[in-house]
Amino acid sequence: AAVGRLGMGAENKVVLRFARPFWPLDRRHTYMNATDRRFRLLNLGRYGKAGVITAHVSPPWSRFADGGLGPGISNDEQVVRALLATLAGMFPFDPPP
């Protein structure tokens, strides 16, 4: 309870795997600043996992079950949709991966 009042808590990670990368593959894009402050993105292609991004989600947004990411976002599918929307804004892709 005290930790929660400090704004601390669990950090969640969401791993997204795509058939092919749609983001820049140069060295500058190992860690990608998301346009949505709820997410921090790590390009795992730099570590031998092509087409894989890990999204780090820290408090207060990491409390998915409590709707921490925002109204109407409380399950895995909704979290993935929010991440895909963020990625689409950062790196337009057509068709969706």
Protein Blocks (a to p, Z undefined) as FASTA:
>chain_A
ZZmmnopacddddddddfbdcbdfbfklmpccdfbfkbccddfklnopghiacdddddfk
lmmmnopnoghiabfklmmmmmmmmmmmmmgcdddZZ
